[in-house]
């Protein structure tokens, strides 16, 4: 019994204290607290002092006692849009909390009523850098798997970016060279996302993330049998070609394979290259269809025999 008495009394005290605490702090009070104001969406050509992003603004609010205890214990950080909440005068930049009161009240971060805020003009310590548009240059090494070839040169989705930073460095900058790990193309469309800040950490970009687009096509091979055509042959001699017919193996995009005809290939031997009565010539292979990318022949040489 004595044990239960010792346990029961503290529990009663705790319960009574809790009820008193709840009844006291559930009510709404008016109190002054401090907001830690920081800015977002700062223009690329503007660098603000670190102290500007640590502004402590006294604000009178109406909130429950529980909310006030939380705010006073942990503080409140508020993000404001730089362009909407600052103004310039005589080439200087300022922030006045009273002018931003409506924007503060619209903030989703605040769940209580703001009653009053001090009308004070705060000078913003900042530096404005030069900016200019600079072209992007692809220095990425691109390799294609054995059955893929490029349809067109790889290109960025934007051809240039706006660069901001040290005035002298920006003035001397002629191009932004994009480099990185080698790329192996294994598909018809390959997109590579590049963060320019990784290569140029001292510069600021209007868009540091750019995309390199690589368009390729999958290839296949076909073959045709083609007669060897002799040109510039003398009229006073009999010319024999061995063999008279060769196999031409060509590569073409799979999508255009059915558009290739035997007449699209022409194998030529120019007698002007002959300097002996019996000589071997590597013939010229003309691909007359734009869908044919490359070719090889078998055999590789033609024996040209001259009989006078």
C-alpha positions as CSV (number, residue, x, y, z in Angstrom):
1,X,0.0,0.0,0.0
2,X,2.8,2.4,0.9
3,X,4.4,1.6,-2.5
4,X,1.3,2.6,-4.4
5,X,1.0,5.8,-2.3
6,X,4.6,6.8,-3.3
7,X,3.8,6.1,-7.0
8,X,0.3,7.6,-7.1
9,X,1.2,11.0,-5.7
10,X,3.9,11.9,-8.4
11,X,1.5,10.7,-11.1
12,X,-1.2,13.1,-9.8
13,X,1.3,16.0,-9.7
14,X,2.3,15.3,-13.3
15,X,-1.3,15.1,-14.5
16,X,-2.2,18.3,-12.8
17,X,0.9,20.1,-14.1
18,X,0.1,18.8,-17.6
19,X,-3.5,20.1,-17.5
20,X,-2.2,23.5,-16.2
21,X,0.4,23.7,-19.0
22,X,-2.1,22.8,-21.7
23,X,-4.8,25.2,-20.4
24,X,-2.2,28.0,-20.2
25,X,-0.4,27.7,-23.5
26,X,-3.3,26.7,-25.7
27,X,-4.4,30.3,-25.6
28,X,-3.3,32.8,-28.3
29,X,-0.7,35.4,-27.4
30,X,0.9,38.4,-29.1
31,X,4.7,38.2,-28.9
32,X,7.8,39.4,-30.8
33,X,10.1,36.8,-32.3
34,X,12.9,36.9,-34.8
35,X,12.8,35.6,-38.4
36,X,16.1,34.4,-40.0
37,X,15.6,35.8,-43.6
38,X,17.4,34.3,-46.5
39,X,17.1,35.1,-50.2
40,X,16.5,32.7,-53.2
41,X,16.5,33.3,-56.9
42,X,19.5,35.6,-56.7
43,X,20.6,36.7,-60.3
44,X,23.6,34.9,-61.7
45,X,25.5,38.2,-62.0
46,X,25.0,39.1,-58.3
47,X,27.0,37.8,-55.4
48,X,25.6,38.8,-52.0
49,X,27.5,38.8,-48.7
50,X,27.0,35.8,-46.5
51,X,25.7,38.2,-43.8
52,X,22.8,39.2,-46.0
53,X,21.6,35.6,-45.9
54,X,21.6,35.7,-42.1
55,X,19.3,38.7,-41.5
56,X,17.5,38.6,-38.2
57,X,14.2,40.5,-38.5
58,X,12.0,41.2,-35.4
59,X,8.4,40.5,-36.1
60,X,5.2,40.6,-33.9
61,X,3.0,37.6,-34.3
62,X,-0.2,36.2,-32.9
63,X,0.1,32.5,-32.1
64,X,-0.7,29.9,-29.5
65,X,1.7,29.5,-26.5
66,X,2.9,26.2,-27.9
67,X,3.9,27.8,-31.2
68,X,5.6,30.7,-29.5
69,X,7.7,28.3,-27.4
70,X,8.7,26.4,-30.5
71,X,9.6,29.6,-32.4
72,X,11.6,31.0,-29.6
73,X,13.4,27.8,-29.0
74,X,14.2,26.8,-32.5
75,X,13.8,30.0,-34.5
76,X,12.2,30.4,-37.9
77,X,13.9,30.6,-41.3
78,X,12.1,32.3,-44.1
79,X,13.1,32.2,-47.8
80,X,12.2,35.3,-49.8
81,X,12.5,35.9,-53.6
82,X,15.5,38.2,-54.1
83,X,14.0,40.0,-57.1
84,X,10.6,40.5,-55.6
85,X,11.8,41.7,-52.2
86,X,14.7,44.0,-52.9
87,X,14.9,47.4,-54.6
88,X,17.7,49.7,-55.9
89,X,18.4,53.3,-55.4
90,X,21.5,55.3,-56.5
91,X,23.2,52.0,-57.6
92,X,22.7,50.5,-54.2
93,X,20.4,47.6,-53.2
94,X,18.1,47.6,-50.2
95,X,15.6,45.3,-48.3
96,X,12.8,46.7,-46.2
97,X,10.9,44.0,-44.2
98,X,7.7,46.2,-44.1
99,X,7.6,46.2,-47.9
100,X,7.8,42.4,-47.9
101,X,5.0,41.9,-45.3
102,X,2.5,40.7,-47.9
103,X,4.9,38.2,-49.3
104,X,5.7,36.9,-45.9
105,X,2.0,36.5,-45.1
106,X,1.6,34.4,-48.3
107,X,4.4,32.1,-47.3
108,X,3.3,28.5,-46.8
109,X,6.0,28.2,-44.1
110,X,4.0,30.4,-41.7
111,X,0.9,29.0,-40.0
112,X,0.2,32.0,-37.7
113,X,-0.7,35.6,-38.1
114,X,1.9,38.3,-38.6
115,X,0.7,41.5,-36.8
116,X,3.5,44.0,-37.3
117,X,7.0,44.3,-38.6
118,X,9.6,47.1,-38.2
119,X,9.9,49.6,-41.0
120,X,13.7,49.6,-41.5
121,X,15.8,49.9,-44.6
122,X,18.6,47.4,-44.7
123,X,21.5,47.9,-47.2
124,X,22.5,44.7,-49.0
125,X,26.2,44.2,-49.4
126,X,26.6,42.8,-52.9
127,X,28.9,42.7,-56.0
128,X,27.7,42.6,-59.5
129,X,29.9,40.7,-62.1
130,X,30.1,40.9,-65.8
131,X,28.1,38.4,-67.9
132,X,28.4,37.3,-71.5
133,X,27.1,34.6,-73.8
134,X,29.7,31.9,-74.6
135,X,29.4,29.0,-77.1
136,X,29.6,25.4,-76.0
137,X,32.3,23.1,-77.5
138,X,32.0,19.4,-77.3
139,X,35.3,17.8,-76.2
140,X,33.7,14.5,-75.0
141,X,35.2,11.4,-76.6
142,X,32.4,9.5,-78.3
143,X,32.7,5.9,-79.5
144,X,30.2,3.9,-81.4
145,X,29.6,0.2,-80.9
146,X,30.3,-2.0,-83.9
147,X,26.9,-1.8,-85.4
148,X,26.1,1.9,-84.8
149,X,27.2,5.0,-86.8
150,X,26.4,8.6,-86.3
151,X,23.7,10.2,-88.4
152,X,24.8,13.7,-87.6
153,X,27.3,15.4,-85.4
154,X,26.5,15.3,-81.7
155,X,25.0,18.6,-80.5
156,X,24.0,20.3,-77.3
157,X,20.4,21.2,-76.8
158,X,21.6,24.8,-76.4
159,X,24.5,26.2,-78.4
160,X,25.7,28.7,-75.8
161,X,25.3,29.7,-72.1
162,X,25.4,32.9,-70.2
163,X,28.5,33.0,-68.0
164,X,29.1,35.2,-64.9
165,X,32.1,35.5,-62.7
166,X,35.5,37.2,-62.3
167,X,35.4,40.1,-64.8
168,X,38.8,39.4,-66.2
169,X,38.2,35.7,-66.5
170,X,34.9,36.1,-68.2
171,X,36.3,38.7,-70.6
172,X,39.1,36.3,-71.6
173,X,36.7,33.3,-72.0
174,X,36.0,32.5,-75.7
175,X,34.3,29.1,-75.3
176,X,33.1,26.6,-72.8
177,X,34.8,23.2,-73.5
178,X,32.8,20.3,-72.2
179,X,34.8,17.2,-71.3
180,X,34.4,14.1,-69.3
181,X,34.4,10.3,-69.4
182,X,34.3,8.6,-72.8
183,X,30.9,7.8,-74.1
184,X,29.9,4.5,-75.8
185,X,26.9,4.8,-78.0
186,X,24.7,1.7,-78.0
187,X,21.3,3.1,-79.0
188,X,19.8,5.3,-81.7
189,X,19.3,8.2,-79.3
190,X,21.7,8.9,-76.5
191,X,21.4,11.9,-74.1
192,X,24.3,12.9,-71.9
193,X,23.6,15.3,-69.0
194,X,26.6,17.5,-68.1
195,X,27.0,19.8,-65.1
196,X,29.2,22.7,-66.2
197,X,30.0,23.6,-62.6
198,X,32.1,20.5,-62.3
199,X,34.5,21.7,-64.9
200,X,34.2,25.4,-64.1
201,X,33.6,25.7,-60.4
202,X,34.6,29.4,-60.3
203,X,32.0,30.5,-62.8
204,X,28.3,30.9,-62.6
205,X,25.9,29.8,-65.4
206,X,22.3,30.8,-66.2
207,X,21.9,27.0,-66.8
208,X,24.7,24.9,-65.5
209,X,23.0,21.6,-66.6
210,X,23.2,21.0,-70.4
211,X,22.4,18.0,-72.5
212,X,24.4,16.5,-75.3
213,X,22.2,14.7,-77.9
214,X,23.8,11.9,-79.9
215,X,21.7,10.5,-82.8
216,X,22.9,7.3,-84.4
217,X,21.5,4.4,-86.4
218,X,21.9,0.7,-86.2
219,X,23.7,-0.8,-89.2
220,X,23.6,-4.1,-91.0
221,X,25.5,-5.6,-93.9
222,X,24.5,-6.7,-97.4
223,X,26.4,-7.9,-100.4
224,X,26.1,-7.8,-104.2
225,X,27.9,-9.4,-107.1
226,X,29.3,-6.7,-109.4
227,X,31.1,-6.9,-112.7
228,X,34.4,-5.0,-112.9
229,X,34.3,-2.1,-115.4
230,X,37.5,-1.1,-117.2
231,X,38.0,2.5,-118.2
232,X,40.7,4.3,-120.2
233,X,41.7,1.0,-121.9
234,X,44.0,1.2,-125.0
235,X,42.3,0.4,-128.3
236,X,45.3,-1.5,-129.7
237,X,45.5,-4.2,-127.0
238,X,43.3,-6.9,-125.5
239,X,42.8,-6.5,-121.7
240,X,41.7,-9.3,-119.5
241,X,40.5,-8.8,-115.9
242,X,40.9,-11.6,-113.4
243,X,38.3,-12.0,-111.9
244,X,35.7,-10.2,-114.0
245,X,33.2,-10.2,-111.1
246,X,33.7,-9.4,-107.4
247,X,31.7,-9.5,-104.2
248,X,31.0,-6.1,-102.7
249,X,30.0,-6.1,-99.0
250,X,28.4,-2.9,-97.9
251,X,27.0,-1.5,-94.6
252,X,23.7,0.4,-94.4
253,X,21.1,1.4,-91.8
254,X,18.7,-1.4,-91.1
255,X,15.8,0.9,-91.9
256,X,17.1,1.4,-95.5
257,X,18.3,-2.1,-96.2
258,X,15.4,-2.8,-98.6
259,X,16.2,0.3,-100.6
260,X,19.6,-1.0,-101.8
261,X,19.8,-2.4,-105.4
262,X,22.6,-4.2,-107.2
263,X,22.9,-1.3,-109.6
264,X,23.8,1.0,-106.7
265,X,27.3,-0.4,-106.7
266,X,29.9,0.1,-109.5
267,X,33.5,-1.4,-109.4
268,X,36.0,0.4,-111.6
269,X,39.6,-0.3,-112.8
270,X,41.4,2.6,-114.4
271,X,43.9,1.4,-117.0
272,X,46.0,4.6,-116.4
273,X,47.1,3.0,-113.2
274,X,48.6,0.0,-115.0
275,X,52.4,0.2,-115.5
276,X,53.1,-3.4,-116.5
277,X,51.7,-6.1,-118.8
278,X,50.6,-8.1,-115.8
279,X,49.8,-6.2,-112.7
280,X,47.4,-6.2,-109.7
281,X,45.2,-3.2,-109.2
282,X,43.0,-2.2,-106.2
283,X,39.7,-1.2,-107.9
284,X,37.6,1.8,-107.0
285,X,34.2,1.0,-105.5
286,X,31.5,3.7,-106.1
287,X,28.5,3.6,-103.9
288,X,25.7,5.4,-105.7
289,X,23.1,5.1,-103.0
290,X,23.4,7.6,-100.1
291,X,22.1,5.0,-97.6
292,X,25.3,2.9,-98.2
293,X,27.8,4.0,-95.6
294,X,30.9,1.9,-96.3
295,X,32.1,-1.1,-98.3
296,X,34.8,-3.8,-98.9
297,X,35.4,-6.1,-101.8
298,X,36.5,-9.7,-102.3
299,X,39.0,-10.3,-103.7
300,X,40.7,-7.1,-102.8
301,X,42.8,-6.8,-106.0
302,X,42.1,-7.3,-109.7
303,X,44.7,-8.9,-112.0
304,X,45.0,-6.8,-115.2
305,X,46.6,-8.8,-118.0
306,X,47.5,-6.9,-121.2
307,X,47.8,-8.9,-124.5
308,X,49.3,-7.0,-127.4
